[in-house]
Each structure stands twice: as C-alpha cells, then as structure tokens.
Amino acid sequence: MREQSTILSLSAVSVSVANTPLLVDIRLVVQAGERVVILGANGAGKSTLLKTCNGLIAPSLGELFAPPTRQQALIFQRPALLRRSVIDNVKFVLAARGVPEPLRSTEAELAIDACGLGAMTSRPAFALSGGEQQRLALARVWACRPGLLLADEPTANLAPAAMRDVENVLLAVEALGTTLVLTTHNIAQAKRLARRIVFLDSGRIVEDRPAPEFFASPNSVAARTYLAGESL
C-alpha cells in the first residue's frame, strides 16, 4: 500500500514506442514535499519519464499513481505561452480553473509580482527574454498552486543570472507546498537544488539516493562516467 503522503508512484512502469523501449521497469515513489532531480545522459529517458508522470504518455506496462491533471503542472525548456500579454497568460489558466473576476486579476498580479515580472504585466509574452518567459510559465504555476510540479530542463540555455532567477522562483513555488521533480544537465544546479537524485541510464533507474551521497560516491559506472564527462 502507498503511504498517505505519497504524491507520485510508478510501479514496474515500462514505455515502448514502435517496439523500442524508452523506459524499462521504472519503480519510483515520491513523497509530498520532496525535491527530486533526475539526471542522465541524452536519450536516457528523462523527458519521457516526466511526460509519463504527467499523463502525456501512457505506460505500456505497470501502474502509475499521480495527482489529477488539474493538481499538477509540467513545464518545458521552451515554455508553451499564449500570444497574449503577461497578465493574460496567467489569467487564462486561472479562468480555466473557474476562478472568477475580480479574484482572477488579483491572483494573477500576485503571481506575476512574486516571479519578478511586475513591471512587465502588459508586455506581450513573446517579447520577453528566455529567462523571463520561463518565469512567466512559473507564474502560471504559482497562481494555480499545484501539488506537483514537473520541470523538464527549465533553465537550459539560460545565462547564469537568468538561471538563478528561475531557480529562486522554483524554490518559491515549492515553498507554497508544491513537490518539485525536475530534470537538468547542469551538475552545479543539481547540487544546488537536489535533495534526492534519480539517475537514469538507457531508460532504467540505476541509482536513487540522497543527493550528497550520490555526488560523493556514485555507485554505478554509468553515473560515474556521466559525472566525469559533465565536469570536464
């Protein structure tokens, strides 16, 4: 039986497309309040794992337990934004959840301010920089306060300052009570953010350990090779 605090559980989950295995026998349990970073080389299955958790990809085998769609959020490296203003992007997701006016506008403004975009309320979303667009995506998450946030490479290709801004917003969203599961290729970022590391290799979880233990002494050859290569 799952513990009452379990927010995400995959039991013997496998995913195959056109007879090609993408995930193999994934066994993963995340408790509410955890902060988990998923690492692995390109093609290891990180994005597929997040999409499976979100329900965008159905398991070929196994059992998935996750919050309903309205109680979780998935953000990508390139945020999916509307061709509207900053505030209208946030108001849209609140309207979709049935939040009426004037509360909708009030909550949108609070979220935008919390994510450092208060001076850009009326600016078109596509006029924002990459880091600002990611913070807008997180403002929508902030406004909805999901139980689970899945973030797929949320700071890839951002300048260091913009990366830190996004990290700060991620932690602020977590402070609202959201459980955070994210992927990254940035080892320094993983060391800053992770409390727990899940390491994937060829679609399989080969390590699942507290972050300090993983970085001090990875058990698997795949993880040691990955960390050595990413550290060059």
JOKA-V114461 format. One record per backbone hydrogen bond with DSSP energy under -0.5 kcal/mol. CO is the residue of the C=O (numbers start at 0). NH is the residue of the N-H. E is the energy in kcal/mol with one decimal. If there is no record, write none. Layout:
[[CO/NH/E] [CO/NH/E]]
This chain:
[[2/5/-1.7] [4/31/-3.3] [6/66/-0.5] [7/29/-3.1] [8/64/-3.1] [9/11/-0.6] [9/27/-2.1] [10/62/-2.2] [12/25/-3.4] [13/59/-2.6] [13/60/-1.8] [14/21/-3.5] [14/22/-1.9] [16/19/-1.9] [18/20/-0.6] [19/16/-2.4] [22/14/-2.0] [25/12/-2.3] [25/27/-0.5] [27/9/-3.1] [29/6/-2.4] [29/7/-1.8] [30/33/-2.1] [33/179/-1.4] [34/194/-1.9] [34/195/-1.2] [35/181/-2.5] [36/38/-0.6] [36/197/-2.3] [37/183/-1.2] [38/199/-2.8] [40/43/-2.1] [43/202/-2.1] [44/48/-2.3] [45/49/-2.0] [46/50/-2.6] [47/51/-2.1] [48/52/-2.3] [49/53/-2.0] [50/54/-0.8] [50/55/-1.9] [50/56/-1.3] [51/54/-0.7] [60/13/-1.7] [62/10/-2.9] [64/8/-2.8] [67/70/-2.3] [68/71/-1.5] [70/146/-1.8] [70/147/-1.2] [72/149/-3.1] [74/151/-2.9] [76/78/-0.7] [78/80/-1.1] [81/83/-2.4] [83/124/-2.8] [84/88/-1.8] [85/89/-1.4] [86/90/-2.8] [87/91/-1.8] [88/92/-1.1] [89/93/-1.6] [90/94/-2.7] [91/95/-2.1] [92/96/-0.7] [93/96/-0.6] [93/98/-2.4] [94/97/-1.9] [97/99/-0.5] [99/103/-2.0] [101/105/-2.1] [102/106/-3.0] [103/107/-2.1] [104/108/-2.4] [105/109/-2.1] [106/110/-2.2] [107/111/-2.4] [108/112/-2.5] [109/113/-2.4] [110/114/-1.3] [111/116/-2.7] [112/115/-1.8] [116/119/-2.3] [117/120/-0.7] [119/122/-1.5] [120/86/-2.3] [122/85/-1.8] [123/126/-1.9] [124/127/-1.4] [128/132/-2.6] [129/133/-1.9] [130/134/-2.0] [131/135/-2.0] [132/136/-2.3] [133/137/-2.0] [134/138/-1.8] [135/139/-1.8] [136/140/-1.4] [137/141/-3.3] [138/142/-2.4] [139/143/-1.4] [140/144/-2.0] [140/145/-0.5] [146/178/-2.8] [147/72/-2.1] [148/150/-0.6] [148/180/-2.6] [149/74/-2.5] [149/151/-0.5] [150/152/-0.8] [150/182/-2.4] [152/155/-1.4] [154/157/-1.8] [158/162/-2.8] [159/163/-2.2] [160/164/-2.0] [161/165/-2.2] [162/166/-2.5] [163/167/-2.5] [164/168/-1.8] [165/169/-2.6] [166/170/-2.3] [167/171/-1.9] [168/172/-2.7] [169/173/-2.3] [170/174/-1.8] [171/175/-0.6] [172/175/-1.2] [172/177/-0.9] [173/176/-2.2] [178/148/-3.0] [179/35/-2.5] [180/150/-2.4] [181/37/-3.1] [182/152/-0.9] [184/186/-0.9] [185/189/-2.5] [186/190/-2.4] [187/191/-1.8] [188/192/-2.7] [189/193/-2.6] [194/210/-1.9] [195/36/-2.6] [196/198/-0.5] [196/208/-2.0] [197/38/-2.4] [197/199/-0.5] [198/205/-2.5] [198/206/-1.3] [200/203/-1.5] [202/23/-2.9] [203/200/-2.6] [203/205/-0.7] [206/198/-2.9] [208/196/-3.0] [209/213/-2.3] [210/214/-2.5] [211/215/-1.8] [212/216/-2.3] [219/223/-2.1] [220/224/-2.7] [221/225/-2.3] [222/226/-2.8] [223/227/-2.1] [224/228/-2.4] [225/229/-2.9] [226/230/-1.1] [228/231/-1.0]]
